[in-house]
Amino acid sequence: MRITHHRRSGGRRARPRGAGAAGLAALLALSTAGCGIRSMDVPVDAGPAPSRASCAVPEHSEGVDVYLVCGSRVESVPRDVPVPDPAPPGAEGSGDAGKPTDPTGSREVSASERLAVAGRLLRELQSEPPEEEQAAGFSSAVPEELRVTGPSGNDPERLLRLSLHPDDLPAFALVQIICTFAHTRPVGDGTSVLLGGPPDAEDREARGYTCASSLRNRPENARNAGTEVILPPPTAGETGESATG
């Protein structure tokens, strides 16, 4: 039996060649997304790279706490800095004003000794950290040209003046100085310190700074951390004593 095929004049139109390929690509994209595979042509913000700084202080180290920059905060490291041993307020053998009354006990530290200790601490902050500290991520932001002087004229006895106004220092450097000075008696009182700029500066007001953990963890807030102390007008020709060592 012979079978004859008849061509229908109204047959289906031929598909464009690219239609099948486009459909297949779409199916592949859906199946890839379903498998949890991220498309690589879209940039992804993975956040900052994790810090490699350990901020670990050598366990065998002892001494005065000097504060350095580590990562995004300020941390203490021990340094061997000669510091006189004053009698803390309220200690046995001290008067109401914290002055020793027992001649065999701790003595009161003079203004020149206090300034000398401040100068030594500042030089520690300006020096390059040892290799072991650098390996742990420590560095310093304190300018090498910065100097510290004592009170002058009618300044409070515990005021320390910097050759740059505190507001003009890098925020991390200011926190380093605040915490190092505040936590080292007799420069500070154990928690706070009184700082000011040059005595001949237009802005002579001193500021009291407290070294709080919030300040060490957020050094960028340092310029708003001080409490202003109004000082009396300067006397003619007053100058501050400079730290010599």
C-alpha positions as CSV (number, residue, x, y, z in Angstrom):
1,M,0.0,0.0,0.0
2,R,1.4,3.4,-0.9
3,I,1.3,6.1,1.7
4,T,1.2,9.6,0.4
5,H,2.3,12.6,2.6
6,H,0.4,15.8,2.1
7,R,2.1,19.1,3.0
8,R,-0.2,21.5,4.8
9,S,0.0,25.0,3.6
10,G,-1.0,26.3,7.0
11,G,1.9,24.6,8.8
12,R,3.7,26.0,11.9
13,R,6.2,28.7,11.3
14,A,9.8,27.9,11.9
15,R,11.2,29.2,15.2
16,P,14.1,31.7,15.2
17,R,17.4,29.9,15.8
18,G,18.2,31.9,19.0
19,A,14.9,31.2,20.8
20,G,15.9,27.7,21.9
21,A,19.3,28.8,23.1
22,A,17.8,31.7,25.1
23,G,15.3,29.4,26.8
24,L,18.0,26.9,27.7
25,A,20.2,29.7,29.2
26,A,17.2,30.9,31.3
27,L,16.6,27.3,32.6
28,L,20.3,26.9,33.5
29,A,20.3,30.2,35.4
30,L,17.2,29.1,37.4
31,S,18.7,25.8,38.2
32,T,22.0,27.4,39.2
33,A,20.2,29.8,41.6
34,G,18.3,26.9,43.1
35,C,21.5,25.1,43.9
36,G,22.7,28.1,46.0
37,I,25.5,29.2,43.6
38,R,25.9,33.0,43.5
39,S,26.2,34.7,40.2
40,M,29.7,36.2,39.9
41,D,28.9,39.1,37.7
42,V,27.3,41.0,40.6
43,P,29.8,42.7,43.0
44,V,29.4,41.6,46.7
45,D,30.4,43.8,49.6
46,A,32.0,41.3,52.1
47,G,33.0,44.1,54.5
48,P,36.5,45.0,55.6
49,A,39.1,42.4,55.9
50,P,39.6,41.0,59.4
51,S,42.4,42.7,61.4
52,R,45.5,40.6,61.9
53,A,46.5,42.6,65.0
54,S,46.5,40.4,68.1
55,C,47.1,43.4,70.5
56,A,48.7,40.8,72.8
57,V,51.1,42.2,75.4
58,P,54.1,40.1,76.3
59,E,53.3,38.3,79.6
60,H,56.7,38.9,81.2
61,S,56.5,42.6,80.8
62,E,56.1,45.0,83.8
63,G,56.1,48.7,84.3
64,V,54.1,51.8,83.7
65,D,51.2,51.6,81.3
66,V,51.8,53.5,78.1
67,Y,48.9,53.6,75.6
68,L,49.5,52.8,71.9
69,V,47.3,52.4,68.9
70,C,46.2,48.8,68.0
71,G,43.7,48.4,65.2
72,S,40.8,50.8,65.7
73,R,41.4,51.3,69.5
74,V,44.0,52.3,72.0
75,E,45.5,49.7,74.3
76,S,48.1,49.7,77.1
77,V,51.6,48.2,77.0
78,P,54.0,48.2,80.0
79,R,57.2,50.3,79.8
80,D,60.0,50.8,82.2
81,V,59.7,54.5,83.1
82,P,61.1,55.9,86.3
83,V,58.2,57.3,88.4
84,P,58.4,58.7,91.9
85,D,56.1,57.1,94.5
86,P,53.7,59.8,95.8
87,A,51.3,59.1,98.6
88,P,47.8,58.7,97.1
89,P,44.9,60.6,98.6
90,G,43.5,58.9,101.7
91,A,46.6,56.7,102.2
92,E,47.8,55.9,105.7
93,G,50.1,58.7,106.9
94,S,48.5,61.3,104.7
95,G,46.7,64.5,105.7
96,D,43.2,65.6,104.5
97,A,44.7,67.1,101.4
98,G,46.6,64.0,100.5
99,K,49.9,65.3,101.8
100,P,52.2,63.0,103.7
101,T,52.5,63.8,107.4
102,D,54.7,60.9,108.3
103,P,58.4,61.8,107.5
104,T,59.2,58.1,107.0
105,G,56.3,57.6,104.5
106,S,55.8,58.7,100.9
107,R,56.6,62.2,100.1
108,E,54.8,64.8,98.0
109,V,56.1,65.0,94.4
110,S,57.2,68.4,93.3
111,A,55.9,70.2,90.1
112,S,59.3,69.7,88.5
113,E,59.3,66.0,89.2
114,R,55.8,65.7,87.8
115,L,56.8,67.5,84.6
116,A,59.9,65.3,84.3
117,V,57.7,62.2,84.4
118,A,55.4,63.7,81.8
119,G,58.3,64.3,79.5
120,R,59.5,60.7,79.9
121,L,56.1,59.4,79.1
122,L,55.7,61.6,76.1
123,R,59.1,60.4,74.7
124,E,57.9,56.8,75.2
125,L,54.8,57.6,73.1
126,Q,56.9,59.2,70.4
127,S,59.4,56.4,70.1
128,E,59.0,53.5,67.7
129,P,57.5,50.4,69.5
130,P,59.8,47.4,69.8
131,E,59.6,44.7,67.1
132,E,57.6,42.4,69.5
133,E,54.9,45.1,70.0
134,Q,54.9,46.0,66.3
135,A,54.3,42.3,65.4
136,A,51.3,42.4,67.7
137,G,49.9,45.4,65.9
138,F,51.0,48.3,68.1
139,S,51.9,51.7,66.7
140,S,51.9,55.3,67.8
141,A,50.2,58.5,66.3
142,V,51.9,61.0,68.7
143,P,53.9,63.6,66.7
144,E,57.6,63.6,67.3
145,E,57.8,67.4,67.5
146,L,55.2,67.6,70.4
147,R,56.5,69.0,73.7
148,V,55.0,69.3,77.2
149,T,55.4,72.2,79.7
150,G,54.2,72.8,83.2
151,P,51.8,75.3,84.6
152,S,52.5,79.0,84.3
153,G,51.2,82.2,85.9
154,N,47.8,81.5,87.5
155,D,47.5,78.0,86.0
156,P,46.3,75.2,88.2
157,E,49.2,73.2,89.7
158,R,48.4,70.0,87.9
159,L,47.9,71.5,84.4
160,L,50.2,70.3,81.7
161,R,50.5,72.4,78.5
162,L,51.2,70.8,75.1
163,S,53.0,72.7,72.3
164,L,50.0,71.9,70.1
165,H,46.5,72.5,71.3
166,P,44.7,69.2,72.1
167,D,42.1,69.9,69.4
168,D,44.9,70.1,66.8
169,L,46.3,66.7,67.6
170,P,45.2,63.5,65.8
171,A,42.4,61.9,67.7
172,F,44.3,58.7,68.4
173,A,47.4,60.7,69.6
174,L,45.2,62.7,72.0
175,V,43.7,59.5,73.5
176,Q,47.2,58.0,73.8
177,I,48.4,61.1,75.8
178,I,45.2,61.3,77.9
179,C,45.3,57.7,79.0
180,T,49.1,57.5,79.5
181,F,49.2,60.7,81.6
182,A,45.9,60.1,83.5
183,H,46.9,56.6,84.6
184,T,50.4,57.5,85.7
185,R,50.7,59.2,89.1
186,P,51.8,61.9,89.8
187,V,51.1,63.2,86.2
188,G,47.4,62.3,86.5
189,D,45.2,61.3,89.4
190,G,44.8,57.7,88.3
191,T,41.8,58.3,86.0
192,S,42.0,61.8,84.6
193,V,44.4,64.6,83.6
194,L,44.3,68.3,83.0
195,L,45.7,69.4,79.6
196,G,45.9,72.7,77.7
197,G,47.6,74.2,74.6
198,P,50.5,76.6,74.5
199,P,50.3,79.4,77.1
200,D,50.4,82.1,74.4
201,A,47.7,80.5,72.3
202,E,44.4,82.4,71.8
203,D,42.5,79.5,73.3
204,R,44.1,79.1,76.7
205,E,41.3,77.2,78.4
206,A,42.3,73.9,79.9
207,R,40.3,70.7,79.7
208,G,40.0,67.8,82.1
209,Y,40.0,64.4,80.3
210,T,39.1,61.0,81.8
211,C,40.5,57.9,80.3
212,A,37.3,55.8,80.0
213,S,37.0,52.5,78.1
214,S,34.5,54.1,75.7
215,L,37.2,56.6,74.8
216,R,39.9,54.0,74.2
217,N,37.5,52.0,72.0
218,R,36.3,55.0,70.1
219,P,39.3,57.4,69.9
220,E,37.6,59.4,67.1
221,N,35.4,61.0,69.9
222,A,38.4,62.4,71.8
223,R,37.8,66.1,70.8
224,N,34.4,66.0,72.5
225,A,35.6,64.2,75.6
226,G,37.2,67.0,77.6
227,T,35.5,69.2,80.2
228,E,36.5,72.8,79.9
229,V,38.1,74.5,82.8
230,I,38.0,78.3,82.8
231,L,41.4,79.8,83.8
232,P,42.2,83.3,85.1
233,P,43.8,85.8,82.7
234,P,47.5,85.4,82.2
235,T,50.0,87.6,84.0
236,A,52.4,89.7,82.0
237,G,55.5,87.8,80.7
238,E,54.4,84.4,82.1
239,T,56.1,81.3,80.7
240,G,55.8,77.6,81.4
241,E,58.6,75.4,82.6
242,S,59.6,72.9,80.0
243,A,60.3,69.2,80.5
244,T,63.9,68.3,80.3
245,G,64.0,64.6,81.1
